[in-house]
Amino acid sequence: MAEAVVPPGEPGPGWRPRIVALDIDGTLLKWIEGAGATYEQIPPATYDAVHRALDAGAHVVLASGRSPHGMTSIADLLELHGPERDRLWVVASNGAVVFRYPPLEVVHEETFDAAPAVRAVLEHHPHALVAVEERGVGYRVSAHFPDGELSGDMILTEVEEIVAGPVSRVIIRDPSATAEDFVELASRLGLHGTDYVVGWTAWLDLAPVGVSKASGLALVAERLGVEQPDVLAIGDGRNDLEMLRWAGRGVAMGQAVDEVREAADAVTASVYDDGVRVELDRWFDSSGEGAR
């Protein structure tokens, strides 16, 4: 009898993810229209689907551009930790920081000299806002960011002081520009020695070369003894591109831009239609067995 043909991007029969890597904003959380922020609420259908994956033995790993202190509250909302489970692995700051929780313990961090790249961007956007994480507190910022865009406190600091030493991630934000402006500028500048990601708005994340959610997730998979083909990753933003390409199955949210959708193996429903639940229901049903 001929073997069943598996469509491109589809796992083989009997496959079920051992790691489920989830972006936060625009994937687990819905965007607030026009606010540059998300509702800090987990939809019940998403919560239930994530817990079916946990109950089936999968490791759920949050992977976000957020700093560590902006991610622990989401782990709490999802109730990913507890006396019956191991401490979580979390990929923060677009892969530059990997930590365990609870309590928050940084186990890996990549840093770089961001000053040259920041200066190059500010030559073209002199009024742009600059921020770096002040761990456990919030961010050091050159000026206040729009409400809801950063978690924690904002500590006003001169730009040269912000980038005076090694950092794991720098945010540059220009509320008067567009995402397309930043895509074009970053491509034109090259930003040698630095990797970058442009967000939904004129928001630029600078990171050490070679660092992404994929590199952070690869470290976690190695520590957990999980092979790359057994990783499912779900995301919606440009900072998810490397992770979606790296994972054994990379899934884009339905509202993602074309660049992200094209990088993925599959596209699920949008965040407004519980896309995470739709994808997880394929592999974990209400009894904890594979749905296929």
SULGIUR-V699585 format. One record per residue. N is the residue number from 1. RES is the residue in three letters. PHI is phi in radians with two decimals (* if undefined). BURIAL is 1 if it has 9 or more other ideal C-beta (glycine too) atoms within 8 Angstrom, else 0. Layout:
BEGIN
n->{N;N}
res->{RES;RES}
phi->{PHI;PHI}
burial->{BURIAL;BURIAL}
END
This chain:
BEGIN
n->{1;2;3;4;5;6;7;8;9;10;11;12;13;14;15;16;17;18;19;20;21;22;23;24;25;26;27;28;29;30;31;32;33;34;35;36;37;38;39;40;41;42;43;44;45;46;47;48;49;50;51;52;53;54;55;56;57;58;59;60;61;62;63;64;65;66;67;68;69;70;71;72;73;74;75;76;77;78;79;80;81;82;83;84;85;86;87;88;89;90;91;92;93;94;95;96;97;98;99;100;101;102;103;104;105;106;107;108;109;110;111;112;113;114;115;116;117;118;119;120;121;122;123;124;125;126;127;128;129;130;131;132;133;134;135;136;137;138;139;140;141;142;143;144;145;146;147;148;149;150;151;152;153;154;155;156;157;158;159;160;161;162;163;164;165;166;167;168;169;170;171;172;173;174;175;176;177;178;179;180;181;182;183;184;185;186;187;188;189;190;191;192;193;194;195;196;197;198;199;200;201;202;203;204;205;206;207;208;209;210;211;212;213;214;215;216;217;218;219;220;221;222;223;224;225;226;227;228;229;230;231;232;233;234;235;236;237;238;239;240;241;242;243;244;245;246;247;248;249;250;251;252;253;254;255;256;257;258;259;260;261;262;263;264;265;266;267;268;269;270;271;272;273;274;275;276;277;278;279;280;281;282;283;284;285;286;287;288;289;290;291;292}
res->{MET;ALA;GLU;ALA;VAL;VAL;PRO;PRO;GLY;GLU;PRO;GLY;PRO;GLY;TRP;ARG;PRO;ARG;ILE;VAL;ALA;LEU;ASP;ILE;ASP;GLY;THR;LEU;LEU;LYS;TRP;ILE;GLU;GLY;ALA;GLY;ALA;THR;TYR;GLU;GLN;ILE;PRO;PRO;ALA;THR;TYR;ASP;ALA;VAL;HIS;ARG;ALA;LEU;ASP;ALA;GLY;ALA;HIS;VAL;VAL;LEU;ALA;SER;GLY;ARG;SER;PRO;HIS;GLY;MET;THR;SER;ILE;ALA;ASP;LEU;LEU;GLU;LEU;HIS;GLY;PRO;GLU;ARG;ASP;ARG;LEU;TRP;VAL;VAL;ALA;SER;ASN;GLY;ALA;VAL;VAL;PHE;ARG;TYR;PRO;PRO;LEU;GLU;VAL;VAL;HIS;GLU;GLU;THR;PHE;ASP;ALA;ALA;PRO;ALA;VAL;ARG;ALA;VAL;LEU;GLU;HIS;HIS;PRO;HIS;ALA;LEU;VAL;ALA;VAL;GLU;GLU;ARG;GLY;VAL;GLY;TYR;ARG;VAL;SER;ALA;HIS;PHE;PRO;ASP;GLY;GLU;LEU;SER;GLY;ASP;MET;ILE;LEU;THR;GLU;VAL;GLU;GLU;ILE;VAL;ALA;GLY;PRO;VAL;SER;ARG;VAL;ILE;ILE;ARG;ASP;PRO;SER;ALA;THR;ALA;GLU;ASP;PHE;VAL;GLU;LEU;ALA;SER;ARG;LEU;GLY;LEU;HIS;GLY;THR;ASP;TYR;VAL;VAL;GLY;TRP;THR;ALA;TRP;LEU;ASP;LEU;ALA;PRO;VAL;GLY;VAL;SER;LYS;ALA;SER;GLY;LEU;ALA;LEU;VAL;ALA;GLU;ARG;LEU;GLY;VAL;GLU;GLN;PRO;ASP;VAL;LEU;ALA;ILE;GLY;ASP;GLY;ARG;ASN;ASP;LEU;GLU;MET;LEU;ARG;TRP;ALA;GLY;ARG;GLY;VAL;ALA;MET;GLY;GLN;ALA;VAL;ASP;GLU;VAL;ARG;GLU;ALA;ALA;ASP;ALA;VAL;THR;ALA;SER;VAL;TYR;ASP;ASP;GLY;VAL;ARG;VAL;GLU;LEU;ASP;ARG;TRP;PHE;ASP;SER;SER;GLY;GLU;GLY;ALA;ARG}
phi->{*;-1.19;-1.24;-1.13;-1.50;-1.66;-1.03;-0.95;1.50;-1.72;-1.14;-1.25;-1.02;1.44;-1.20;-2.62;-1.15;-1.66;-2.15;-1.99;-1.73;-2.16;-1.14;-1.82;-1.28;1.52;-2.11;-1.48;-1.99;-1.42;-1.29;-1.54;-0.93;1.32;-1.84;1.16;-2.58;-2.11;-1.19;-1.47;-2.42;-1.63;-1.03;-0.94;-1.13;-1.21;-0.97;-1.10;-1.14;-1.09;-1.27;-1.15;-1.13;-1.06;-1.13;-1.47;1.73;-1.30;-1.55;-1.71;-2.08;-1.37;-2.38;-2.52;-1.36;-1.08;-1.31;-0.92;-1.20;-1.55;-1.90;-1.12;-1.15;-1.28;-1.04;-1.18;-1.07;-1.40;0.92;-1.37;-2.05;2.98;-1.08;-1.53;-2.15;-1.20;-1.06;-1.23;-1.80;-2.33;-1.82;-2.04;0.89;0.97;1.69;-1.27;-2.26;-2.08;-2.42;-1.80;-2.78;-1.54;-1.27;-1.24;-2.32;-1.26;-1.92;-2.74;-2.57;-1.92;-2.22;-2.75;-1.58;-1.57;-0.97;-1.06;-1.18;-1.10;-1.06;-1.12;-1.20;-1.19;-1.08;-1.70;-2.30;-1.10;-1.76;-1.17;-1.59;-2.18;-2.57;-2.34;-1.20;-1.93;-0.97;1.44;-2.13;2.81;-2.44;-1.53;-2.29;-1.34;-2.81;-1.16;-1.38;-0.97;-0.93;1.52;-1.49;-2.20;-1.63;1.40;-1.43;-1.93;-1.88;-1.14;-2.57;-1.12;-0.98;-1.07;-1.30;-1.03;-1.89;-1.22;-2.22;-1.07;-2.35;-1.59;-2.86;-2.19;-1.86;-2.12;-2.35;-2.18;-1.07;-1.61;-1.93;-2.09;-1.05;-1.11;-1.02;-1.28;-1.05;-1.16;-1.15;-1.08;-1.15;-1.24;-1.30;1.41;0.85;-0.99;1.43;-2.43;-1.69;-2.53;-2.41;-1.74;-1.51;-1.21;-2.02;-1.32;-2.30;-2.06;-1.73;-1.78;-2.52;-1.07;-1.02;1.45;-1.74;-2.76;-1.04;-1.11;-1.15;-1.15;-1.20;-1.08;-1.10;-1.11;-1.05;-1.08;-1.11;-1.54;1.25;-1.90;-1.40;-0.91;-1.09;-1.68;-1.86;-1.86;-2.18;-2.25;-2.80;-2.33;-1.99;-1.09;-1.32;-1.74;-0.96;-1.11;-1.13;-1.16;-1.26;-1.32;-1.11;-1.01;-2.38;-1.85;-2.17;-1.62;-1.21;-1.07;-1.60;-1.13;-1.18;-0.98;-1.02;-1.32;-1.06;-1.23;-1.39;-1.58;-1.36;-2.72;-2.16;-1.72;-1.20;-1.26;-1.10;-1.36;-2.07;0.98;-1.05;-1.09;-1.07;-1.03;-1.22;-1.15;-1.12;-1.21;-2.01;-2.38;-1.71;-1.17;-1.64;1.53;-1.58;-1.07;-1.42;-1.65}
burial->{0;0;0;0;0;0;0;0;0;0;0;0;0;0;1;1;1;1;1;1;1;1;1;1;1;1;1;1;1;1;1;1;0;0;0;1;0;1;0;0;0;1;1;0;0;1;1;1;1;1;1;1;1;1;0;1;0;1;1;1;1;1;1;1;1;1;1;1;1;1;1;1;0;1;1;0;1;1;0;1;1;0;0;0;0;0;1;1;1;1;1;1;1;1;1;1;1;1;1;1;1;0;0;1;0;1;0;0;0;1;0;1;0;1;1;1;1;1;0;1;1;1;0;0;1;0;0;1;1;1;1;1;1;1;0;0;0;1;1;1;1;1;0;0;1;0;0;0;0;1;0;1;0;1;1;0;1;0;1;0;0;1;1;0;0;0;1;1;1;1;1;1;1;1;0;0;1;0;1;0;1;1;1;0;1;1;0;0;1;0;1;0;0;1;1;1;1;1;1;0;1;1;1;1;1;1;1;1;0;0;1;1;1;1;1;1;1;1;1;1;1;0;0;1;0;1;0;1;0;1;1;1;1;1;1;1;1;1;1;1;1;1;1;1;1;1;1;1;1;1;1;1;1;1;0;1;0;0;0;1;1;0;1;1;1;1;1;1;0;0;1;0;0;1;1;1;1;1;1;1;1;0;1;1;1;0;0;0;0;1;0;0}
END
